[in-house]
Amino acid sequence: MQEAIAATRIRVFWQPGCSSCLRTKEFLTRQGIEFESIDVHNDPEGLAALTALGARSVPVVALGSKYTLCQSINDVIRFLDLKTTPTPPLPPAELVSKLAHVLESNARYTRQFGADYFRTPFRNRNRTPAGLTFHVFRVAEMGVQAAHQIELRFEGFDDQPPGEWQAEDIARWGESVREKLLDWWKHESDRSLSYDVPTYYGRRSMHEVLERTAWHSAQHTRQVMLMLESEGATIDRPLTADDLAGLPLPEEVWDK
């Protein structure tokens, strides 16, 4: 398999600001694997190539006409037959605690945005602070829904806040999502989260889905902080390394 990989061009399809995309690229780079980097958000030909594969979301790692989604690094490891093992996830209780802290922080940061900047696209991605702060909470909400056997669908990650919602509306809604998370965990009978739940990349253990939900929300909250810094704001109690310890986050906050 390694010889086949060496003889075939590896392509990584991604878009700016995508947390799993950045994590995938950094992971492959650490493994010493060369790849063609294709930004489907800013490259129409790259988007056409992704569509030709039959994939409907990013990140995607492709070898010829075959590909894998990269929501789970384990899938990338299996697809490329890599001789490495990812770090085991934190215990479920720690993941819930960290995710709850991230959501509380994101609500606080949401309230810091000025009205004009709140709907302005950021850098090389058509995503606004309004859209990103909402997305953090939507990611968490979908994770909780998965625990109730509601399928995790990639289309849900594209949901946008109602046009009339201001920062306070998103923050309050996000606080209600945090309460849903804590209520679910309070009543969860299987604290190992070893049961499977449905996702668009296959049935996975709820423990794996919770880990992805936690680091996914955390990475985007790091990006929310970057947006505030770019506006010249002083972040109210920024997330620290200790807050995020144990989550498999990318090193970078935004693609360079």
NORVEN-V687163 format. One record per residue. N is the residue number from 1. RES is the residue in three letters. SS is DSSP state (H for helix, E for strand, C for the rest). D_FIRST is the distance of its C-alpha to the first C-alpha in Angstrom with 1 decimal. Layout:
n->N res->RES ss->SS d_first->D_FIRST
n->N res->RES ss->SS d_first->D_FIRST
This chain:
n->1 res->MET ss->C d_first->0.0
n->2 res->GLN ss->H d_first->3.8
n->3 res->GLU ss->H d_first->5.4
n->4 res->ALA ss->H d_first->5.0
n->5 res->ILE ss->H d_first->6.3
n->6 res->ALA ss->H d_first->8.7
n->7 res->ALA ss->H d_first->9.9
n->8 res->THR ss->C d_first->10.6
n->9 res->ARG ss->C d_first->13.3
n->10 res->ILE ss->E d_first->13.0
n->11 res->ARG ss->E d_first->16.3
n->12 res->VAL ss->E d_first->18.3
n->13 res->PHE ss->E d_first->21.4
n->14 res->TRP ss->E d_first->24.2
n->15 res->GLN ss->C d_first->27.9
n->16 res->PRO ss->C d_first->30.3
n->17 res->GLY ss->C d_first->31.6
n->18 res->CYS ss->C d_first->28.8
n->19 res->SER ss->H d_first->28.1
n->20 res->SER ss->H d_first->24.6
n->21 res->CYS ss->H d_first->23.7
n->22 res->LEU ss->H d_first->24.9
n->23 res->ARG ss->H d_first->23.2
n->24 res->THR ss->H d_first->19.8
n->25 res->LYS ss->H d_first->20.3
n->26 res->GLU ss->H d_first->21.6
n->27 res->PHE ss->H d_first->18.8
n->28 res->LEU ss->H d_first->16.2
n->29 res->THR ss->H d_first->18.7
n->30 res->ARG ss->H d_first->19.2
n->31 res->GLN ss->C d_first->15.5
n->32 res->GLY ss->C d_first->15.9
n->33 res->ILE ss->C d_first->13.7
n->34 res->GLU ss->C d_first->15.5
n->35 res->PHE ss->C d_first->16.2
n->36 res->GLU ss->E d_first->18.9
n->37 res->SER ss->E d_first->21.5
n->38 res->ILE ss->E d_first->23.4
n->39 res->ASP ss->E d_first->26.6
n->40 res->VAL ss->C d_first->27.5
n->41 res->HIS ss->C d_first->30.9
n->42 res->ASN ss->C d_first->32.1
n->43 res->ASP ss->C d_first->30.1
n->44 res->PRO ss->H d_first->31.2
n->45 res->GLU ss->H d_first->28.6
n->46 res->GLY ss->H d_first->25.9
n->47 res->LEU ss->H d_first->27.4
n->48 res->ALA ss->H d_first->27.5
n->49 res->ALA ss->H d_first->23.8
n->50 res->LEU ss->H d_first->23.2
n->51 res->THR ss->H d_first->25.6
n->52 res->ALA ss->H d_first->24.1
n->53 res->LEU ss->H d_first->20.8
n->54 res->GLY ss->C d_first->23.1
n->55 res->ALA ss->C d_first->22.8
n->56 res->ARG ss->C d_first->26.2
n->57 res->SER ss->C d_first->25.7
n->58 res->VAL ss->C d_first->23.9
n->59 res->PRO ss->C d_first->21.9
n->60 res->VAL ss->E d_first->18.9
n->61 res->VAL ss->E d_first->15.4
n->62 res->ALA ss->E d_first->14.2
n->63 res->LEU ss->E d_first->11.4
n->64 res->GLY ss->C d_first->13.6
n->65 res->SER ss->C d_first->15.7
n->66 res->LYS ss->E d_first->13.7
n->67 res->TYR ss->E d_first->14.7
n->68 res->THR ss->E d_first->15.5
n->69 res->LEU ss->E d_first->18.8
n->70 res->CYS ss->C d_first->19.0
n->71 res->GLN ss->C d_first->22.1
n->72 res->SER ss->C d_first->20.3
n->73 res->ILE ss->H d_first->18.0
n->74 res->ASN ss->H d_first->16.5
n->75 res->ASP ss->H d_first->15.2
n->76 res->VAL ss->H d_first->13.6
n->77 res->ILE ss->H d_first->12.0
n->78 res->ARG ss->H d_first->10.7
n->79 res->PHE ss->H d_first->9.7
n->80 res->LEU ss->H d_first->7.6
n->81 res->ASP ss->C d_first->6.6
n->82 res->LEU ss->C d_first->9.1
n->83 res->LYS ss->C d_first->11.2
n->84 res->THR ss->C d_first->14.5
n->85 res->THR ss->C d_first->17.3
n->86 res->PRO ss->C d_first->19.7
n->87 res->THR ss->C d_first->23.4
n->88 res->PRO ss->C d_first->25.2
n->89 res->PRO ss->C d_first->27.6
n->90 res->LEU ss->C d_first->31.3
n->91 res->PRO ss->C d_first->33.6
n->92 res->PRO ss->H d_first->34.8
n->93 res->ALA ss->H d_first->38.3
n->94 res->GLU ss->H d_first->37.2
n->95 res->LEU ss->H d_first->35.1
n->96 res->VAL ss->H d_first->38.2
n->97 res->SER ss->H d_first->40.4
n->98 res->LYS ss->H d_first->38.3
n->99 res->LEU ss->H d_first->37.9
n->100 res->ALA ss->H d_first->41.6
n->101 res->HIS ss->H d_first->42.3
n->102 res->VAL ss->H d_first->40.1
n->103 res->LEU ss->H d_first->41.9
n->104 res->GLU ss->H d_first->45.3
n->105 res->SER ss->H d_first->44.4
n->106 res->ASN ss->H d_first->43.2
n->107 res->ALA ss->H d_first->46.5
n->108 res->ARG ss->H d_first->48.4
n->109 res->TYR ss->H d_first->46.5
n->110 res->THR ss->H d_first->46.9
n->111 res->ARG ss->C d_first->50.7
n->112 res->GLN ss->C d_first->50.6
n->113 res->PHE ss->C d_first->49.7
n->114 res->GLY ss->C d_first->52.4
n->115 res->ALA ss->C d_first->53.1
n->116 res->ASP ss->C d_first->52.4
n->117 res->TYR ss->H d_first->49.1
n->118 res->PHE ss->H d_first->47.9
n->119 res->ARG ss->H d_first->47.1
n->120 res->THR ss->C d_first->45.9
n->121 res->PRO ss->E d_first->42.2
n->122 res->PHE ss->E d_first->40.4
n->123 res->ARG ss->C d_first->38.7
n->124 res->ASN ss->C d_first->36.0
n->125 res->ARG ss->E d_first->35.6
n->126 res->ASN ss->E d_first->38.2
n->127 res->ARG ss->E d_first->38.6
n->128 res->THR ss->E d_first->42.0
n->129 res->PRO ss->H d_first->43.0
n->130 res->ALA ss->H d_first->44.5
n->131 res->GLY ss->H d_first->41.2
n->132 res->LEU ss->H d_first->39.1
n->133 res->THR ss->H d_first->41.6
n->134 res->PHE ss->H d_first->41.7
n->135 res->HIS ss->H d_first->37.9
n->136 res->VAL ss->H d_first->37.7
n->137 res->PHE ss->H d_first->40.1
n->138 res->ARG ss->H d_first->38.5
n->139 res->VAL ss->H d_first->35.1
n->140 res->ALA ss->H d_first->37.0
n->141 res->GLU ss->H d_first->39.0
n->142 res->MET ss->H d_first->36.0
n->143 res->GLY ss->H d_first->34.5
n->144 res->VAL ss->H d_first->37.8
n->145 res->GLN ss->H d_first->37.9
n->146 res->ALA ss->H d_first->34.5
n->147 res->ALA ss->H d_first->36.1
n->148 res->HIS ss->C d_first->38.6
n->149 res->GLN ss->C d_first->36.0
n->150 res->ILE ss->C d_first->36.5
n->151 res->GLU ss->C d_first->33.2
n->152 res->LEU ss->E d_first->31.5
n->153 res->ARG ss->C d_first->31.3
n->154 res->PHE ss->H d_first->29.9
n->155 res->GLU ss->H d_first->33.2
n->156 res->GLY ss->H d_first->35.1
n->157 res->PHE ss->H d_first->33.7
n->158 res->ASP ss->H d_first->35.5
n->159 res->ASP ss->C d_first->38.8
n->160 res->GLN ss->C d_first->41.6
n->161 res->PRO ss->C d_first->44.8
n->162 res->PRO ss->C d_first->48.0
n->163 res->GLY ss->C d_first->49.5
n->164 res->GLU ss->C d_first->52.7
n->165 res->TRP ss->C d_first->51.0
n->166 res->GLN ss->C d_first->51.8
n->167 res->ALA ss->H d_first->50.2
n->168 res->GLU ss->H d_first->52.4
n->169 res->ASP ss->H d_first->51.4
n->170 res->ILE ss->H d_first->47.7
n->171 res->ALA ss->H d_first->48.4
n->172 res->ARG ss->H d_first->50.5
n->173 res->TRP ss->H d_first->48.0
n->174 res->GLY ss->H d_first->45.3
n->175 res->GLU ss->H d_first->47.6
n->176 res->SER ss->H d_first->47.9
n->177 res->VAL ss->H d_first->44.1
n->178 res->ARG ss->H d_first->44.2
n->179 res->GLU ss->H d_first->46.9
n->180 res->LYS ss->H d_first->44.8
n->181 res->LEU ss->H d_first->42.0
n->182 res->LEU ss->H d_first->44.4
n->183 res->ASP ss->H d_first->46.2
n->184 res->TRP ss->H d_first->43.0
n->185 res->TRP ss->H d_first->42.1
n->186 res->LYS ss->H d_first->45.7
n->187 res->HIS ss->H d_first->45.6
n->188 res->GLU ss->C d_first->41.9
n->189 res->SER ss->C d_first->42.3
n->190 res->ASP ss->C d_first->38.7
n->191 res->ARG ss->C d_first->38.3
n->192 res->SER ss->C d_first->34.9
n->193 res->LEU ss->C d_first->33.6
n->194 res->SER ss->C d_first->31.3
n->195 res->TYR ss->C d_first->32.0
n->196 res->ASP ss->E d_first->29.8
n->197 res->VAL ss->E d_first->30.8
n->198 res->PRO ss->C d_first->29.8
n->199 res->THR ss->E d_first->27.9
n->200 res->TYR ss->C d_first->26.6
n->201 res->TYR ss->C d_first->23.0
n->202 res->GLY ss->C d_first->23.7
n->203 res->ARG ss->C d_first->25.8
n->204 res->ARG ss->E d_first->25.6
n->205 res->SER ss->E d_first->27.7
n->206 res->MET ss->H d_first->30.8
n->207 res->HIS ss->H d_first->30.0
n->208 res->GLU ss->H d_first->26.8
n->209 res->VAL ss->H d_first->28.7
n->210 res->LEU ss->H d_first->31.6
n->211 res->GLU ss->H d_first->29.5
n->212 res->ARG ss->H d_first->28.0
n->213 res->THR ss->H d_first->31.6
n->214 res->ALA ss->H d_first->33.0
n->215 res->TRP ss->H d_first->30.7
n->216 res->HIS ss->H d_first->30.7
n->217 res->SER ss->H d_first->34.5
n->218 res->ALA ss->H d_first->34.7
n->219 res->GLN ss->H d_first->32.6
n->220 res->HIS ss->H d_first->34.8
n->221 res->THR ss->H d_first->37.9
n->222 res->ARG ss->H d_first->36.9
n->223 res->GLN ss->H d_first->36.9
n->224 res->VAL ss->H d_first->40.3
n->225 res->MET ss->H d_first->41.6
n->226 res->LEU ss->H d_first->40.3
n->227 res->MET ss->H d_first->42.2
n->228 res->LEU ss->H d_first->45.3
n->229 res->GLU ss->H d_first->45.0
n->230 res->SER ss->H d_first->44.7
n->231 res->GLU ss->C d_first->47.9
n->232 res->GLY ss->C d_first->49.6
n->233 res->ALA ss->C d_first->50.0
n->234 res->THR ss->C d_first->50.1
n->235 res->ILE ss->C d_first->47.6
n->236 res->ASP ss->C d_first->49.5
n->237 res->ARG ss->C d_first->47.8
n->238 res->PRO ss->C d_first->44.3
n->239 res->LEU ss->C d_first->41.3
n->240 res->THR ss->C d_first->40.6
n->241 res->ALA ss->H d_first->37.7
n->242 res->ASP ss->H d_first->39.1
n->243 res->ASP ss->H d_first->39.2
n->244 res->LEU ss->H d_first->35.5
n->245 res->ALA ss->C d_first->34.3
n->246 res->GLY ss->C d_first->31.4
n->247 res->LEU ss->C d_first->30.2
n->248 res->PRO ss->C d_first->26.7
n->249 res->LEU ss->C d_first->28.2
n->250 res->PRO ss->C d_first->27.0
n->251 res->GLU ss->C d_first->28.8
n->252 res->GLU ss->C d_first->30.3
n->253 res->VAL ss->C d_first->32.7
n->254 res->TRP ss->C d_first->32.2
n->255 res->ASP ss->C d_first->29.8
n->256 res->LYS ss->C d_first->31.0
